[in-house]
Amino acid sequence: MTHKSLTQRLMENLNEPHLVLIPPPFHGHMTPMLQLATVLHSKGFSITIAHTNFNSPNPSNHPNFNFLPFFDGLSDTQITSKNFITIASTLSTNCVSPLKETLIHHMAKLKKHDEKIACIIYDGFFHFIDSLAKELKLPSIIFRTTSATNFLTYHVCAHLQNKGYLPLQDSKSLDLVPELELLRFKDLPIFNLTNPHDFIHIISKTLSITPLAVIFNTVEGLEDSSLIQLQQQYNVNLFPIGPLHMIAHKSNNISILPESDHCISWLNTKPRKSVLYVSLGSIASWEEKELTEMACGLTNSGQNFLWVIRPETVKDVSEWLESLSEDVKLGVAERGCIVKWAPQQEVLAHEAVGGFWSHCGWNSTLESLCEGIPIICHPYFGDQRVNARLLSHVWKVGLEWCNVMKRDEIEKVVRRLMVNQEGEQLRKRATELKHEIRLAMNCSSSDALNGLVKCILSLN
């Protein structure tokens, strides 16, 4: 297939308002940005994705978009929960000048055809783009790829710092946060960070921005109280237009990670609601001893399981499997399927899946809610703690997991979700919430999306 040049694409889309979307190079941020791009393209906008060379999307998977790579100063760095904040800070330093040059060059190309950028939509993670957009006199809108509640915690963390609560102490971890009584101190994204000062710096930069509008990949009914509080904080339009993966359902190959699809044929052989899907996302890290305890707990539970083990988690999965005891190896062979990465939306929609052991990233949270799948909540860092609290104590579709990785405890919690009456109640509630979300897609989310389109068109 011959790919058209950027100039050719621009010529074809001269009558369409031109948007530039700028995601950071993290799977959990890139995926919803590409979904947003798909939705906005369906509304008549010409889309350009400006992205780092690091973890870049594959243009051939998105033939309707233009792509503008820019230098980031990173090599093939391995992103983990331990270095996430450091990499974020590095990107915010390295990318300023290269992105500026890229945008100026792009604006010059458009100008030759009497066109211009109607608006920049950037991930709030890239806070430096606010000043860059103002310098280039470009209207800009922020896209928040985490929950609205998580963004609300940024304001709470800033208040806690002013009151001298930071750094947070373990002794206060179970106390409810005065400013946000849904959450405990241990649920805040700053809790137990190795570099809290860097995170506070990012928060302060983020909160100093006054955007034209903020887009949230959420549903009004899920987070109405948080959205109301945020609206009181900002004198700007808030657009909760999610869940984007459902609205952009016609798009293919959104994932920037290669997916193993043979697990679907494996799921086809399993009874309804009999499989536990286990995936801790693209960043959370496992220790090999934790993998072994998980393997023992899963097999001892007697349940079928589909387990994502990323290649960077363990040097050689086959060698690790061979090191397990014979009974565990037999259990994995009889009831398990292990893949490097799975087509998660398709997996969660499969009738054989009855539960999800998740890190509770926001994309995984939404995808699970939309399919009525209850969750074992195993958060690691950042917004995952917030989402886990919402799932387990607010929406009541999840089991909070805060135990050490021991096989007996793993066996118990798996059976609680997949076999016991408790799990059945969670499934019932998850099914109810699924229907509520799908109704909202055609009501509040649709209204918010139409409002966003009108907002963008009014900027020019």
Secondary structure, 3 states (H helix, E strand, C coil): CCCCCHHHHHHHCCCCCEEEEECCCCHHHHHHHHHHHHHHHHCCCEEEEEEECCCCCCHHHCCCCEEEEECCCCCCCCCCCCCHHHHHHHHHHHCHHHHHHHHHHHHHHHHCCCCCEEEEEEECCCCCHHHHHHHCCCCEEEEECCCHHHHHHHHHHHHHHHCCCCCCCHHHCCCEECCEEEEEHHHCCCCCCCCHHHHHHHHHHHHCCCCCEEEECCCCCCCHHHHHHHHHHCCCEEEECCCHHHHCCCCCCCCCCCCCCHHHHHHCCCCCCCEEEEECCCCCCCCHHHHHHHHHHHHHHCCEEEEECCCCCCCCHHHHHHCCCHHHHHHHHHHEEEECCCCHHHHHHCCCEEEEEECCCHHHHHHHHHCCCCEEECCCCCHHHHHHHHHHHHCCCEEECCCCCCHHHHHHHHHHHHCCHHHHHHHHHHHHHHHHHHHHHCCHHHHHHHHHHHHHHCCC
